[in-house]
Amino acid sequence: MRTHEIRADYDRESIVVYQAYRPEIARPALEHGRFVPPFSRARMTWIKPSFLWLMERSNWARKPGQEMILAVRITREGWEEALSQAVLTHADRRVYRGTEEWRAAFARARVRVQWDPERMLRGGSLEARSIQVGLSRHVIDRYADDWITGIEDLTPLVRKIHGLAHEGATAKAKELLPRELVYPLAPELAGRIGADL
């Protein structure tokens, strides 16, 4: 079974990643079409192409500090540039020869990749894994200044989907979910992040 695949909303030139922020960060980003202060470029920021994974993480935009959900469209070139610098957050034997090799790579990692259980609409875990990509301060300028092509506020949609699911209208809720397909990866990139080919 293929469990480590990137599933995303993407087209020929771009891919959507999701982030949850407090309004003080999200609103200026929406107004300017890019991240501006108080967004911090000095700390790692995590981007996720799985909508439902972020819904689980943010409790459907109800966790303090995660009240707004942003769909950030970035170039595929930027996304793959990030993956080409990625180091897994654990010593996966499919990728590293041993713990020491992984430790040495992780110590100088500019980008981190973590695979977590994918989520269902009602919050349960799936066997399939969902990718998270952590961008360090060494690459965050590239993300904020060069890769982003648009930012959209999905908070109203999130509230609508959650409301429908809570009322038991699961089919209607599912119709509103972003369409996510398997993202194609070159073998070298797939090998680097432990993705299935």
ChimeraX attribute file (.defattr): number of C-alpha atoms within 10 A of each C-alpha:
attribute: neighborCount
match mode: 1-to-1
recipient: residues
	/A:1	6
	/A:2	10
	/A:3	15
	/A:4	21
	/A:5	21
	/A:6	23
	/A:7	19
	/A:8	21
	/A:9	18
	/A:10	20
	/A:11	11
	/A:12	7
	/A:13	10
	/A:14	20
	/A:15	22
	/A:16	28
	/A:17	24
	/A:18	23
	/A:19	20
	/A:20	25
	/A:21	19
	/A:22	15
	/A:23	14
	/A:24	13
	/A:25	18
	/A:26	25
	/A:27	17
	/A:28	16
	/A:29	21
	/A:30	17
	/A:31	12
	/A:32	11
	/A:33	16
	/A:34	20
	/A:35	22
	/A:36	18
	/A:37	10
	/A:38	11
	/A:39	17
	/A:40	13
	/A:41	19
	/A:42	11
	/A:43	13
	/A:44	18
	/A:45	18
	/A:46	18
	/A:47	21
	/A:48	22
	/A:49	26
	/A:50	24
	/A:51	27
	/A:52	22
	/A:53	25
	/A:54	23
	/A:55	23
	/A:56	18
	/A:57	16
	/A:58	20
	/A:59	15
	/A:60	22
	/A:61	24
	/A:62	13
	/A:63	14
	/A:64	11
	/A:65	14
	/A:66	19
	/A:67	18
	/A:68	25
	/A:69	26
	/A:70	21
	/A:71	21
	/A:72	25
	/A:73	21
	/A:74	22
	/A:75	21
	/A:76	17
	/A:77	13
	/A:78	17
	/A:79	19
	/A:80	14
	/A:81	16
	/A:82	21
	/A:83	21
	/A:84	15
	/A:85	17
	/A:86	23
	/A:87	27
	/A:88	21
	/A:89	17
	/A:90	16
	/A:91	18
	/A:92	14
	/A:93	11
	/A:94	12
	/A:95	18
	/A:96	19
	/A:97	11
	/A:98	12
	/A:99	13
	/A:100	11
	/A:101	12
	/A:102	19
	/A:103	16
	/A:104	10
	/A:105	16
	/A:106	18
	/A:107	9
	/A:108	9
	/A:109	19
	/A:110	19
	/A:111	26
	/A:112	22
	/A:113	24
	/A:114	18
	/A:115	21
	/A:116	16
	/A:117	16
	/A:118	22
	/A:119	22
	/A:120	13
	/A:121	18
	/A:122	14
	/A:123	14
	/A:124	10
	/A:125	15
	/A:126	13
	/A:127	13
	/A:128	16
	/A:129	22
	/A:130	24
	/A:131	23
	/A:132	21
	/A:133	23
	/A:134	25
	/A:135	26
	/A:136	18
	/A:137	16
	/A:138	14
	/A:139	18
	/A:140	22
	/A:141	15
	/A:142	15
	/A:143	19
	/A:144	17
	/A:145	12
	/A:146	13
	/A:147	21
	/A:148	21
	/A:149	16
	/A:150	17
	/A:151	22
	/A:152	17
	/A:153	16
	/A:154	17
	/A:155	17
	/A:156	12
	/A:157	14
	/A:158	20
	/A:159	14
	/A:160	14
	/A:161	22
	/A:162	21
	/A:163	15
	/A:164	16
	/A:165	17
	/A:166	12
	/A:167	10
	/A:168	12
	/A:169	13
	/A:170	16
	/A:171	10
	/A:172	12
	/A:173	20
	/A:174	14
	/A:175	10
	/A:176	13
	/A:177	14
	/A:178	13
	/A:179	13
	/A:180	15
	/A:181	12
	/A:182	11
	/A:183	14
	/A:184	12
	/A:185	16
	/A:186	9
	/A:187	11
	/A:188	9
	/A:189	18
	/A:190	19
	/A:191	15
	/A:192	18
	/A:193	24
	/A:194	20
	/A:195	20
	/A:196	14
	/A:197	13
